[in-house]
Amino acid sequence: MSAQVSNEACPLTEVLDHVAGKWSIGILVAAAHGPVRFTELERAIAGISRRMLTLNLRKLERDGLLIRTVYPTVPPKVEYSLTPMARELHATLSGLVGWAERHRVDITNARAAYDAAAEPAT
């Protein structure tokens, strides 16, 4: 592999890892319906810890996918919204999420059939 291809591939892999991560998809889908607060995201994404949510929000903001708006109130009000680049990505993610929802039973059945066929007869 040439150095140029390697240099181009690493950032691409990194970008895909960021946007296709377990928590990133959930955050982007949850934030797609307008500005959303931290606690709303926390409730919308099953199983995410506060720390993991915070880390992923920072990562997505750094990548230019989220806008963090802090309002000067007491206590401070913070909202997250998608950037135009993230809105474009959301269209793709919506298709992927829809596909996963439509086929999760099929995948579960295929796994069960595979596992049953792989088990030695007793």
Accessible surface in RSA format (square Angstrom, percent):
REM  Atomic radii and reference values for relative SASA: ProtOr
REM  Chains: A
REM  Algorithm: Lee & Richards
REM  Probe-radius: 1.40
REM  Slices: 20
REM RES _ NUM      All-atoms   Total-Side   Main-Chain    Non-polar    All polar
REM                ABS   REL    ABS   REL    ABS   REL    ABS   REL    ABS   REL
RES MET A   1   185.90  96.3  96.22  63.7  89.68 213.5 106.86  90.9  79.04 104.7
RES SER A   2    63.83  53.9  46.78  62.4  17.05  39.3  53.43 113.8  10.40  14.6
RES ALA A   3    77.04  70.8  63.22  97.6  13.83  31.5  68.95  97.1   8.09  21.4
RES GLN A   4   124.77  69.8 118.32  86.5   6.45  15.4  38.14  81.2  86.64  65.7
RES VAL A   5    79.48  52.3  79.13  71.6   0.34   0.8  79.27  68.9   0.21   0.6
RES SER A   6    41.23  34.8  40.49  54.0   0.75   1.7  12.51  26.6  28.72  40.2
RES ASN A   7   104.27  71.9  94.12  91.0  10.15  24.4  26.59  64.0  77.68  75.1
RES GLU A   8   107.57  61.8  95.21  72.0  12.37  29.4  47.31  91.5  60.27  49.2
RES ALA A   9    37.35  34.3  33.50  51.7   3.85   8.8  37.12  52.3   0.23   0.6
RES CYS A  10    81.20  61.4  73.64  82.1   7.56  17.8  29.45  74.6  51.76  55.8
RES PRO A  11    70.59  51.4  68.18  62.2   2.40   8.7  70.38  58.1   0.20   1.3
RES LEU A  12   108.82  60.6 104.41  74.7   4.41  11.1 107.96  75.8   0.87   2.3
RES THR A  13    76.13  54.1  74.45  75.5   1.69   4.0  52.72  70.8  23.42  35.4
RES GLU A  14    95.87  55.0  91.83  69.5   4.04   9.6  29.84  57.7  66.02  53.9
RES VAL A  15    82.70  54.4  80.49  72.9   2.21   5.3  82.70  71.9   0.00   0.0
RES LEU A  16    95.75  53.3  95.16  68.1   0.59   1.5  95.44  67.0   0.31   0.8
RES ASP A  17    93.17  65.3  80.24  79.9  12.94  30.6  26.59  62.6  66.58  66.4
RES HIS A  18    34.86  19.1  34.63  24.1   0.23   0.6  15.95  16.4  18.91  22.0
RES VAL A  19    17.14  11.3  17.13  15.5   0.01   0.0  17.13  14.9   0.01   0.0
RES ALA A  20    59.92  55.1  42.02  64.8  17.91  40.7  42.67  60.1  17.26  45.7
RES GLY A  21    21.51  26.5   0.00   N/A  21.51  26.5  21.51  59.0   0.00   0.0
RES LYS A  22   160.80  78.4 129.07  79.2  31.73  75.5  91.02  81.9  69.78  74.3
RES TRP A  23    44.97  18.0  43.57  21.1   1.40   3.3  31.96  17.0  13.01  21.1
RES SER A  24     0.22   0.2   0.12   0.2   0.11   0.3   0.00   0.0   0.22   0.3
RES ILE A  25    33.89  19.3  33.89  25.2   0.00   0.0  33.89  24.4   0.00   0.0
RES GLY A  26    23.11  28.5   0.00   N/A  23.11  28.5  20.54  56.4   2.57   5.8
RES ILE A  27     0.00   0.0   0.00   0.0   0.00   0.0   0.00   0.0   0.00   0.0
RES LEU A  28     0.26   0.1   0.26   0.2   0.00   0.0   0.26   0.2   0.00   0.0
RES VAL A  29    43.51  28.6  43.34  39.2   0.17   0.4  43.34  37.7   0.17   0.4
RES ALA A  30    24.76  22.8   7.11  11.0  17.66  40.2  15.53  21.9   9.23  24.5
RES ALA A  31     0.07   0.1   0.07   0.1   0.00   0.0   0.07   0.1   0.00   0.0
RES ALA A  32    12.71  11.7   1.81   2.8  10.90  24.8   1.81   2.5  10.90  28.9
RES HIS A  33   161.84  88.5 122.62  85.2  39.22 100.3  92.03  94.8  69.81  81.2
RES GLY A  34    16.01  19.7   0.00   N/A  16.01  19.7  14.05  38.6   1.96   4.4
RES PRO A  35    90.53  66.0  67.50  61.5  23.03  83.7  67.50  55.7  23.03 143.1
RES VAL A  36    15.65  10.3  15.40  13.9   0.25   0.6  15.65  13.6   0.00   0.0
RES ARG A  37    97.37  40.9  97.37  49.6   0.00   0.0  22.17  30.3  75.20  45.6
RES PHE A  38    43.89  22.0  42.92  26.6   0.97   2.5  42.92  26.0   0.97   2.8
RES THR A  39    61.69  43.9  60.88  61.7   0.80   1.9  45.19  60.7  16.50  24.9
RES GLU A  40    73.00  41.9  68.58  51.9   4.42  10.5  19.35  37.4  53.65  43.8
RES LEU A  41     0.00   0.0   0.00   0.0   0.00   0.0   0.00   0.0   0.00   0.0
RES GLU A  42    46.16  26.5  36.43  27.6   9.73  23.2  15.66  30.3  30.50  24.9
RES ARG A  43   178.24  74.8 145.30  74.1  32.95  78.4  78.64 107.5  99.61  60.4
RES ALA A  44    68.58  63.1  28.34  43.7  40.24  91.5  39.64  55.8  28.94  76.7
RES ILE A  45    15.29   8.7  11.14   8.3   4.15  10.0  14.68  10.6   0.61   1.7
RES ALA A  46    96.07  88.3  69.37 107.1  26.70  60.7  78.66 110.8  17.42  46.1
RES GLY A  47    75.47  93.1   0.00   N/A  75.47  93.1  39.86 109.4  35.60  79.7
RES ILE A  48    15.26   8.7   0.00   0.0  15.26  36.8   0.17   0.1  15.10  41.0
RES SER A  49    61.98  52.4  50.64  67.6  11.35  26.1  52.03 110.8   9.96  14.0
RES ARG A  50   140.03  58.8 136.35  69.5   3.68   8.8  59.21  80.9  80.82  49.0
RES ARG A  51   166.19  69.8 157.74  80.4   8.45  20.1  68.67  93.8  97.52  59.1
RES MET A  52    74.22  38.4  74.14  49.1   0.07   0.2  62.16  52.8  12.06  16.0
RES LEU A  53     0.00   0.0   0.00   0.0   0.00   0.0   0.00   0.0   0.00   0.0
RES THR A  54    40.87  29.1  40.14  40.7   0.73   1.7  28.02  37.6  12.85  19.4
RES LEU A  55    67.98  37.9  62.79  44.9   5.19  13.1  63.31  44.5   4.68  12.6
RES ASN A  56    10.92   7.5  10.42  10.1   0.50   1.2   0.66   1.6  10.26   9.9
RES LEU A  57     3.84   2.1   3.61   2.6   0.23   0.6   3.84   2.7   0.00   0.0
RES ARG A  58   152.56  64.1 147.43  75.2   5.13  12.2  54.89  75.0  97.67  59.2
RES LYS A  59    56.52  27.6  51.01  31.3   5.51  13.1  35.91  32.3  20.61  22.0
RES LEU A  60     0.00   0.0   0.00   0.0   0.00   0.0   0.00   0.0   0.00   0.0
RES GLU A  61    68.28  39.2  58.25  44.1  10.03  23.9  17.92  34.7  50.36  41.1
RES ARG A  62   202.18  84.9 166.44  84.8  35.74  85.1  66.65  91.1 135.53  82.1
RES ASP A  63    51.27  35.9  29.75  29.6  21.52  50.9  19.70  46.4  31.57  31.5
RES GLY A  64    29.54  36.4   0.00   N/A  29.54  36.4  26.88  73.8   2.65   5.9
RES LEU A  65     8.51   4.7   8.51   6.1   0.00   0.0   8.51   6.0   0.00   0.0
RES LEU A  66     4.77   2.7   0.00   0.0   4.77  12.0   0.00   0.0   4.77  12.8
RES ILE A  67    81.74  46.5  78.76  58.7   2.98   7.2  81.63  58.8   0.11   0.3
RES ARG A  68   111.33  46.7  88.12  44.9  23.20  55.2   9.85  13.5 101.48  61.5
RES THR A  69    51.44  36.6  48.30  49.0   3.14   7.5  35.00  47.0  16.44  24.9
RES VAL A  70    75.35  49.6  50.83  46.0  24.52  59.1  50.83  44.2  24.52  66.5
RES TYR A  71    81.94  38.3  81.89  46.6   0.04   0.1  55.76  41.9  26.17  32.3
RES PRO A  72   136.99  99.8  98.99  90.2  38.00 138.1 112.63  93.0  24.36 151.4
RES THR A  73    69.36  49.3  57.78  58.6  11.58  27.6  61.86  83.1   7.50  11.3
RES VAL A  74   152.91 100.6 121.60 110.1  31.31  75.5 121.62 105.7  31.29  84.9
RES PRO A  75   107.19  78.1 101.35  92.4   5.85  21.2 102.94  85.0   4.25  26.4
RES PRO A  76    86.79  63.3  74.00  67.5  12.80  46.5  74.00  61.1  12.80  79.5
RES LYS A  77    71.41  34.8  71.41  43.8   0.00   0.0  23.34  21.0  48.07  51.2
RES VAL A  78    28.54  18.8  25.44  23.0   3.10   7.5  25.44  22.1   3.10   8.4
RES GLU A  79    26.78  15.4  26.12  19.8   0.66   1.6   2.42   4.7  24.36  19.9
RES TYR A  80    15.45   7.2  15.44   8.8   0.01   0.0   0.86   0.6  14.60  18.0
RES SER A  81    24.58  20.8  24.58  32.8   0.00   0.0  10.60  22.6  13.98  19.6
RES LEU A  82     8.99   5.0   0.00   0.0   8.99  22.6   0.00   0.0   8.99  24.2
RES THR A  83    16.65  11.8  16.65  16.9   0.00   0.0  16.65  22.4   0.00   0.0
RES PRO A  84   113.27  82.6 102.64  93.6  10.63  38.7 106.52  87.9   6.75  41.9
RES MET A  85   103.82  53.8  94.97  62.9   8.85  21.1  60.20  51.2  43.63  57.8
RES ALA A  86     0.18   0.2   0.00   0.0   0.18   0.4   0.00   0.0   0.18   0.5
RES ARG A  87   110.99  46.6 101.80  51.9   9.20  21.9  50.90  69.6  60.09  36.4
RES GLU A  88   135.57  77.8 123.40  93.4  12.17  29.0  52.00 100.6  83.56  68.2
RES LEU A  89    37.70  21.0  32.66  23.4   5.03  12.7  37.36  26.2   0.34   0.9
RES HIS A  90    38.00  20.8  38.00  26.4   0.00   0.0  21.34  22.0  16.66  19.4
RES ALA A  91    70.89  65.2  52.76  81.4  18.13  41.2  59.12  83.3  11.77  31.2
RES THR A  92    94.97  67.5  83.34  84.5  11.62  27.7  62.81  84.4  32.16  48.6
RES LEU A  93     9.01   5.0   9.01   6.4   0.00   0.0   9.01   6.3   0.00   0.0
RES SER A  94    49.31  41.7  37.47  50.0  11.84  27.3  34.77  74.1  14.54  20.4
RES GLY A  95    45.02  55.5   0.00   N/A  45.02  55.5  40.57 111.3   4.46  10.0
RES LEU A  96    90.45  50.4  83.85  60.0   6.59  16.6  87.97  61.8   2.47   6.7
RES VAL A  97    43.40  28.6  41.48  37.5   1.92   4.6  43.40  37.7   0.00   0.0
RES GLY A  98    17.50  21.6   0.00   N/A  17.50  21.6  17.03  46.7   0.46   1.0
RES TRP A  99   116.64  46.8 116.64  56.5   0.00   0.0  97.73  52.1  18.91  30.7
RES ALA A 100    43.93  40.4  42.51  65.6   1.41   3.2  43.42  61.1   0.51   1.3
RES GLU A 101   108.67  62.4  94.18  71.3  14.49  34.5  30.51  59.0  78.16  63.8
RES ARG A 102   160.59  67.4 131.36  67.0  29.23  69.6  74.25 101.5  86.34  52.3
RES HIS A 103    62.22  34.0  62.22  43.2   0.00   0.0  42.98  44.3  19.24  22.4
RES ARG A 104   159.19  66.8 156.51  79.8   2.68   6.4  48.07  65.7 111.13  67.3
RES VAL A 105    96.15  63.3  94.90  85.9   1.25   3.0  95.98  83.4   0.18   0.5
RES ASP A 106    80.17  56.2  74.02  73.7   6.15  14.5  26.83  63.2  53.33  53.2
RES ILE A 107    65.15  37.1  63.67  47.4   1.48   3.6  65.15  46.9   0.00   0.0
RES THR A 108    85.57  60.9  83.60  84.8   1.97   4.7  59.82  80.4  25.75  38.9
RES ASN A 109    86.86  59.9  81.26  78.5   5.60  13.5  25.97  62.5  60.88  58.8
RES ALA A 110    62.34  57.3  49.79  76.8  12.55  28.5  58.10  81.8   4.24  11.2
RES ARG A 111   162.31  68.1 158.65  80.9   3.66   8.7  51.87  70.9 110.44  66.9
RES ALA A 112    60.80  55.9  49.16  75.9  11.63  26.5  56.81  80.0   3.99  10.6
RES ALA A 113    64.25  59.1  50.91  78.6  13.34  30.4  59.98  84.5   4.27  11.3
RES TYR A 114   161.93  75.6 155.16  88.3   6.77  17.6 113.13  85.0  48.80  60.2
RES ASP A 115    78.62  55.1  76.17  75.8   2.45   5.8  22.55  53.1  56.07  55.9
RES ALA A 116    66.81  61.4  50.75  78.3  16.06  36.5  52.44  73.8  14.37  38.1
RES ALA A 117    90.13  82.9  50.86  78.5  39.27  89.3  62.97  88.7  27.16  71.9
RES ALA A 118    71.86  66.1  36.30  56.0  35.56  80.9  47.64  67.1  24.22  64.1
RES GLU A 119   119.29  68.5 103.42  78.2  15.87  37.8  32.95  63.7  86.35  70.5
RES PRO A 120   115.63  84.3  97.00  88.4  18.62  67.7 107.84  89.0   7.79  48.4
RES ALA A 121   108.54  99.8  67.53 104.2  41.01  93.3  77.52 109.2  31.02  82.2
RES THR A 122   179.87 127.9 102.62 104.0  77.25 184.1 102.13 137.2  77.74 117.5
END  Absolute sums over single chains surface
CHAIN  1 A     8713.2       7283.3       1429.8       5380.5       3332.6
END  Absolute sums over all chains
TOTAL          8713.2       7283.3       1429.8       5380.5       3332.6
